[in-house]
Amino acid sequence: MSQFDAIVVGGGVNGLIAGTLLGRRGKNVCIIEKSNGFGGMASYSVDGGPTLAHSLYNLSPRALGDIGIDTQHPVLSGKPVSTVSLSEDGRHIVFKNDGVYWSDGTKHPESDAWSDLTRQLITYGDLLRQLAEAPPPGGQKAILSRGGLNEFLRLAKLGIGLKKLGKYEMRRFLQVVLSNVHDIVLDDLSEGPVAGMLAADAIWGTATGPRSPGTVFNLIYRLGHGGTITQPAGGMCALTDLMVEAAQKAGCLLMPDTEVSRILLDNDAVSGVETTDGRTIAAPNVLSSLAPKLTSRMTGPSAFDIETMRRVRNIRARGTTAKVNLRLKDSSALPSLSDELAHERLIYAPSVEYVEAAFNPAKYGQMSKALVIEAFKMQTADGASWLSTIVQYAPSDLEGGWTETAKEQLAEIAVETLSRALPGLGDQIAGKQVITPDKIESATGAPGGHWHHAEMSLDQLLTLRPTNGMSRYSMGPKGLFQCGAATHPGGDVMGLAGRNAALAALEAQP
Ligand SMILES: Cc1cc2nc3c(=O)[nH]c(=O)nc-3n(C[C@H](O)[C@H](O)[C@H](O)COP(=O)(O)OP(=O)(O)OC[C@H]3O[C@@H](n4cnc5c(N)ncnc54)[C@H](O)[C@@H]3O)c2cc1C
């Protein structure tokens, strides 16, 4: 029987970062992954097509630094991409760092208002980033614990940061952070594609629409690392390969093609894991990057008190995001877009109301007839050209299930939606891949195929993430920790959940 200091269950971005950090701090670590490759959702693809995740906006330099990856590494030095809001009249709108432009290069009349609003949200995002880089505030108990001085200093720094905003901004931050993006955006911008783009950025991966409370928090969370969007050179797999290399350098044993079936307990403390092929691997610490419901299934419910199990069962994770990857006949430019714009981030979200209306059917388990879409034109390793699209809203609990017909229908709606702004797109398509939430769930284990493993909503954030009493990564028996997207601060290719969890495990058992 192998013996380790810690076992990490799941080799997605968070599992890799948690394991590597522990390895670099001298722990003997094994990272167990059920699929034949590492990277989880970030680098999951079907038949070598585009990966689920296709852009970086939240990747944490702090998490990278802690696992020894240089933020200047060539894989991470891709040029920032602009966002292009696709328009039916062919007058697309380009969002750059310095303002908003029509596709002919002239300045958009709402440029200044958009810049002012995003600048303000990015400032607030910096505060959320500070919150994201540590466990959520733990109150008096945490301050009195080992590491309590650090906790105190961190909270003091956050308080100073808030104060530094000035009275007006501090009040506004506290006013807006929990409100809905519909109201905040339309206070400053007129209804239309400029406002629609911000509404879309507030809802990716969530079961919310722009009128849902807390969507401003999601938008600010997304802007927490400055709002710049990039793509890793060589694609998302190049980034996750880099993380695998860092884990190996840190001495971690990587075990692909191995599925954990049980977390073993001895006298209310973790003692190791059992795999589906009957192996037992021993360790006094297990960090699970799976959602709490799956983790508790692996320990058995008797490891937790009744109230904890009730809370775990009630964690909401209703996936709403699918991928429709369109293989293009050739690599030529997309209709109605210059070659330059075709390589930027393309959004179809013509107004805030459009995004809200797209959400409505999904609330009732129905497919939206008009989707909110993010698309990137890219090439895969085999030289094929793709339009890789993320589509909202494709509910995981679709009425009638995700049959082949339903998948075909989703792909048709995605092409129809994009064709409104890119007429003739359908003629350029040579093949389609449709990856729906049920498929994402079966591939990665994420409940409902949810982007963040657990909904990012006001009742499941910060000290309530993934649920009350579990926000500081430890869970139930001694030595059991959560380290995946369901924990604070949430998912995205960011890595802070994994990093914070590893630090919590070190603090508990240095
Ligand atoms: C369609 C879609 C598009 C997205 N696009 C983006 C994007 O462009 N940019 C971005 O920043 N984020 C994006 N995300 C979100 C991002 O990919 C995830 O939030 C993040 O990758 C989650 O990482 P994780 O390590 O917490 O979990 P996961 O990546 O889900 O990793 C969990 C791992 O555990 C493994 N596992 C499961 N069960 C077991 C078991 N029993 N034993 C062993 N291993 C097991 C799984 O195979 C998986 O590898 C997207 C998500 C989706 C669904």
The ligand as an SDF file (V2000), in Angstrom:
LIG
                    3D

 53 58  0  0  0  0  0  0  0  0999 V2000
  -18.4830   25.0580  -21.2460 C   0  0  0  0  0  0  0  0  0  0  0  0
  -17.4990   25.6950  -20.3020 C   0  0  0  0  0  0  0  0  0  0  0  0
  -16.6470   26.6790  -20.7600 C   0  0  0  0  0  0  0  0  0  0  0  0
  -15.7490   27.2960  -19.8860 C   0  0  0  0  0  0  0  0  0  0  0  0
  -14.9340   28.2780  -20.3760 N   0  0  0  0  0  0  0  0  0  0  0  0
  -14.0830   28.9100  -19.5460 C   0  0  0  0  0  0  0  0  0  0  0  0
  -13.2070   29.9060  -20.0570 C   0  0  0  0  0  0  0  0  0  0  0  0
  -13.1750   30.2070  -21.2540 O   0  0  0  0  0  0  0  0  0  0  0  0
  -12.3570   30.5150  -19.1730 N   0  0  0  0  0  0  0  0  0  0  0  0
  -12.3610   30.2070  -17.8400 C   0  0  0  0  0  0  0  0  0  0  0  0
  -11.5860   30.8180  -17.0930 O   0  0  0  0  0  0  0  0  0  0  0  0
  -13.1700   29.2450  -17.3380 N   0  0  0  0  0  0  0  0  0  0  0  0
  -14.0170   28.5830  -18.1590 C   0  0  0  0  0  0  0  0  0  0  0  0
  -14.8150   27.5840  -17.6710 N   0  0  0  0  0  0  0  0  0  0  0  0
  -14.7460   27.2370  -16.2340 C   0  0  0  0  0  0  0  0  0  0  0  0
  -13.4790   26.4600  -15.8520 C   0  0  0  0  0  0  0  0  0  0  0  0
  -13.0830   25.5730  -16.8610 O   0  0  0  0  0  0  0  0  0  0  0  0
  -13.7350   25.6870  -14.5410 C   0  0  0  0  0  0  0  0  0  0  0  0
  -14.3620   26.5100  -13.5790 O   0  0  0  0  0  0  0  0  0  0  0  0
  -12.4270   25.1780  -13.9260 C   0  0  0  0  0  0  0  0  0  0  0  0
  -11.6420   24.5810  -14.9170 O   0  0  0  0  0  0  0  0  0  0  0  0
  -12.7520   24.1850  -12.7930 C   0  0  0  0  0  0  0  0  0  0  0  0
  -11.5500   23.5790  -12.3530 O   0  0  0  0  0  0  0  0  0  0  0  0
  -11.5340   22.5250  -11.1520 P   0  0  0  0  0  0  0  0  0  0  0  0
  -10.1510   22.0130  -11.0840 O   0  0  0  0  0  0  0  0  0  0  0  0
  -12.1090   23.1210   -9.9320 O   0  0  0  0  0  0  0  0  0  0  0  0
  -12.5560   21.3750  -11.5730 O   0  0  0  0  0  0  0  0  0  0  0  0
  -12.5390   20.3640  -12.8180 P   0  0  0  0  0  0  0  0  0  0  0  0
  -11.8530   20.9730  -13.9520 O   0  0  0  0  0  0  0  0  0  0  0  0
  -13.9620   19.9310  -12.9990 O   0  0  0  0  0  0  0  0  0  0  0  0
  -11.6670   19.1470  -12.2950 O   0  0  0  0  0  0  0  0  0  0  0  0
  -12.1840   18.0590  -11.5530 C   0  0  0  0  0  0  0  0  0  0  0  0
  -11.3850   16.8350  -11.9930 C   0  0  0  0  0  0  0  0  0  0  0  0
  -11.7470   15.7290  -11.1760 O   0  0  0  0  0  0  0  0  0  0  0  0
  -11.7450   14.5620  -11.9990 C   0  0  0  0  0  0  0  0  0  0  0  0
  -12.5620   13.5510  -11.3020 N   0  0  0  0  0  0  0  0  0  0  0  0
  -13.8990   13.5070  -11.1710 C   0  0  0  0  0  0  0  0  0  0  0  0
  -14.2750   12.4410  -10.4250 N   0  0  0  0  0  0  0  0  0  0  0  0
  -13.1240   11.7930  -10.0780 C   0  0  0  0  0  0  0  0  0  0  0  0
  -12.8500   10.6300   -9.3100 C   0  0  0  0  0  0  0  0  0  0  0  0
  -13.8320    9.9240   -8.7160 N   0  0  0  0  0  0  0  0  0  0  0  0
  -11.5650   10.2370   -9.1760 N   0  0  0  0  0  0  0  0  0  0  0  0
  -10.5460   10.9370   -9.7510 C   0  0  0  0  0  0  0  0  0  0  0  0
  -10.7590   12.0610  -10.5000 N   0  0  0  0  0  0  0  0  0  0  0  0
  -12.0300   12.4890  -10.6460 C   0  0  0  0  0  0  0  0  0  0  0  0
  -12.3600   15.0510  -13.2950 C   0  0  0  0  0  0  0  0  0  0  0  0
  -12.0740   14.1800  -14.3680 O   0  0  0  0  0  0  0  0  0  0  0  0
  -11.6840   16.4120  -13.4300 C   0  0  0  0  0  0  0  0  0  0  0  0
  -10.4780   16.3470  -14.1400 O   0  0  0  0  0  0  0  0  0  0  0  0
  -15.7000   26.9190  -18.5220 C   0  0  0  0  0  0  0  0  0  0  0  0
  -16.5470   25.9030  -18.0540 C   0  0  0  0  0  0  0  0  0  0  0  0
  -17.4380   25.2900  -18.9300 C   0  0  0  0  0  0  0  0  0  0  0  0
  -18.3480   24.2020  -18.4150 C   0  0  0  0  0  0  0  0  0  0  0  0
  1  2  1  0
  2  3  1  0
  2 52  2  0
  3  4  2  0
  4  5  1  0
  4 50  1  0
  5  6  2  0
  6  7  1  0
  6 13  1  0
  7  8  2  0
  7  9  1  0
  9 10  1  0
 10 11  2  0
 10 12  1  0
 12 13  2  0
 13 14  1  0
 14 15  1  0
 14 50  1  0
 15 16  1  0
 16 17  1  0
 16 18  1  0
 18 19  1  0
 18 20  1  0
 20 21  1  0
 20 22  1  0
 22 23  1  0
 23 24  1  0
 24 25  2  0
 24 26  1  0
 24 27  1  0
 27 28  1  0
 28 29  2  0
 28 30  1  0
 28 31  1  0
 31 32  1  0
 32 33  1  0
 33 34  1  0
 33 48  1  0
 34 35  1  0
 35 36  1  0
 35 46  1  0
 36 37  1  0
 36 45  1  0
 37 38  2  0
 38 39  1  0
 39 40  1  0
 39 45  2  0
 40 41  1  0
 40 42  2  0
 42 43  1  0
 43 44  2  0
 44 45  1  0
 46 47  1  0
 46 48  1  0
 48 49  1  0
 50 51  2  0
 51 52  1  0
 52 53  1  0
M  END
$$$$
